[in-house]
Every structure is written in structure tokens, then in C-alpha cells.
Amino acid sequence: MQRRTCIKRLFAVPAVLATPVVSYARQTGQASASPLRIDGVELWRLEGTREEVRGPTGQHQVQPLHIYPEYRPEPFQPAPPRTTEGRTSAIYLKIRTNQGLDGLYGPVDSEAVVVVERQLKSFLIGKDPLAGEVLWEQLFRRNRHSRAGHYMMGLSAVDNALWDLRGRYYEAPVYRLLGGPSRDPVEVYGSALGFSVDPALAAEKARELQADGFQYQKWFLAYGPADGPEGMQKNVALVEALREAVGYDVELMFDAFMGWDLTYAMRWAEQVEQFHPRWIEEAIHPSKLDSFVQLSHSTTIPIATGEHFYNRWEVNEFLEAGAIQVVQADPEWCGGVSELVKICALASAYDVHVVPHGHSLHAALHTVASQSPMTCPLVEFLINKMQGYYHFENYQIQLENGNISLPDRPGFGIQLDESRIENRVQLHWS
């Protein structure tokens, strides 16, 4: 029987997280002395320094808590850009095996750390990392609270790290293990979070983004019911200004981040329907299924939500009810790549798009690249956040004319840049 073993350990000692992506030779002539097993689960916080540009960004978006005056932010005032230097950090999860082959994933949300350390780590030791479906099922069944929240964030981190490990084992990118690629490159939509929503400034920025290749743009609405008729007028004026600025060759999406109610959303949709938004996202809290159904039936604007869906069963309820046309499940939160692929299969049966919420990119990009463009047409790219989100990695994801070329490195192709890591702290939760 043929086996793959690593030529050298991914993480040399003492530089525990030095991670060059190395090739894996196929061992011939004899089988491994023991089957592949997980023998370590480690969470590391990497610390360093990076430059960032401040001033032009910082615009807030409407949020659920903004109905209370004391929690509404002051109006955003753009300032001239200035470069600052500050501390930055990120958490990465490493899953080690008895044969020296490791899986790596990150950045990982801090909320996942305690779950991985206290509830998942001990169970994973000794398990077969190639048996991904079985491991996912067992981890899901282990905890009575597994259907949502931080437990699923921890499970997602583990699932994604295991996909990276399997990619390194089979010497293939994750999207190939999933059956892709369906195209290369993959087109993105640019999320303009942080840019001013003053109509004139937003229109200017939208034209800049269009020139940079962003044919799909999402803008974040800043006002909600607590801002009264004036806030509604500002939300409508933004849509009109953006459409006038970029014409109808650019698709425009809008995000209300659960900050509205049904009545407000319907009034906004009625006034902007003429400008043909591609979707309105999270206008209502996702716990209010009936409100989503009513909103969907009241407008021709497609309704999107799902970054706070935590499993395929939640998605199925919305699909059966005809409540949404775009599912935005996040592979960092919904159960990892394994669950997102199942969600894609569900959505395809209803002829609904899956455009994963993209506060992170590795898992979303590889999943989208493995699916039909009819089901997964786009990847989200947070324009400001991605400037420094992968600070500690080599081979950072690059855009060219609104597209991302697929990596050909094994797994997710994550390789840490030792020159940027000033300190490492292994995280434990006792």
C-alpha cells in the first residue's frame, strides 16, 4: 500500500510556527509503521507590527443596538490619509499528526479558542484526520449546544484545519479535493465597509473601485429606524448617488446588518427598487423568519442573509419558506468547508445563490471555486480589512481586476512569514 509522508516537519523547532509549504513524497516499498493519527492540537497567537492607512475610513454601519441613543456613534468625518504603525496579532490553529504532517488554518476567531481547547482538543487526539465526515459528525453530536454559536465556530476552525491537512496529505489544493476548480480566476465583490456614505464621497469612491475592476460593490447603510425620516432619506440618497456614479454596468449590493425591522425594510425597498440593487443583506435579524418571507414577497430586490446561519438545517428552513434568494453562510462559523458544501447542495436544489460571508477568505475561496458558478458566482472581498488581515502569511491573496487567481499549493496554501512574526504565544484554557 502506498503512503504519503512528509520530507520534513512543517514546523521546525524552536521556530514552532515556521511553515514553509514543502512537497510530500510518495513512500513506496513499504507501508507506514502506523496509520495516520492526530497527536496534537495547538492554537498560537502571532504578534507583530504593521503599517496601516487611517483617516479615509471609519464610517460605521447601522447595527441592532443603534435603536438606543447612547449607543449610536457620532457622525463619521473623513480625514486626510495618514500612515500609522501599530501592533497586530492573529490566531492560527495547527493540527499535528504522528507522521509529521500538519494542518494549519487561520486567522481563527478568538471566540473559537476556548471551544477548541476545552471541548474539541482531547476528543481529536488519536483520531484519523482523513476521516473528515465522520469527525465532523462526531464533534457535532458531542455537545448539546452544537447547533449554533461559539461551539460551531470552534468546530469550523477544526474542520478547516483538517481540510488543509488533507490537502497536504494528497498534495492538492482544497478546491481540487472538493471537485473543482469550476473556473480560474474567481470573481469577487468588493465590500466597501468603512468608506464614507456621504453620497458625493461614496460616488467618488465607487467610481475609483469600478476603475480598479470591482464590477460588484457592496455598501453598508448607516441609518435605521432610530434616525427617523432623515435617516431614511440618506439611505435612499446613497443608493441613487451610487447608481448614477457607476451606471448599470456595476452591480450594487447593500447591507443593513440586522439594524432594521420589516416595516423600515419594506419602505426602503419600495423607494430604491427602481435602481435595481443586486440584494439587500441582513435587513432584519435572522431569527425573524416570517419577516424575511414577507419582505421577500414585497419586493423584486433579492433578499440575502446567512452569515449568522450555523448549519444546513437553519438554511433549509429559509429555503423552504422562500424567504431569501442569496445564502451567505460563513465557513468560519457555519461548520467549516464540510458544512458549507452541504449548504451549497441545498441551495442548488432551490436555484438560490450561495455567496459566502467573507470576513476571511481561504475556506470561502476554495469552496466557491469547487462549485458551479450558477450556485456560487462570487467571493466577498472586504477591501479595507484585507489590506492587513493576512499580515503574517506569505502568498497573501492578491486581486487583479476584481479577480483572484487560484493558488496551486497543497491545502489552503498557507505559509507563515517568519520575518513578520515578532512573538508567538501558545494559547491554553485551563
Order of alpha helices (4+ residues) and beta strands (2+ residues): beta-beta-beta-beta-beta-alpha-alpha-alpha-alpha-alpha-beta-alpha-beta-alpha-beta-alpha-beta-alpha-beta-alpha-beta-alpha-beta-alpha-beta-beta-beta-beta-beta-beta
